[in-house]
Amino acid sequence: MSSKNISLREDVYEELKREKAEDESFSDVVNRLLSVRRDEEPHPLYGLIGMLDDKEAEEVRERVEEFRTDVSEEIEETREEV
């Protein structure tokens, strides 16, 4: 079997290295990670679709937006302090 050399950023290499099991080659790791895409496994959050009615979903959206706004404001305040 032929092989190809590829270049990776250091951070990507380190991430792959963390994913690599002791008995795996880097090719095995990449193949395993790509197999999820090939097998088209649904994202785990897809199971949540339909759990809320429209009113409940809107309430969640509003709370998420409030949370994001609060976090953004806290980040800005922290930056100003520094």
Secondary structure by P-SEA (a helix, b strand, c coil): cbbbbbbbcaaaaaaaaaaccccccaaaaaaaaacccccccccccccccccccaaaaaaaaaaaaaaaaaaaaaaaaaaaac
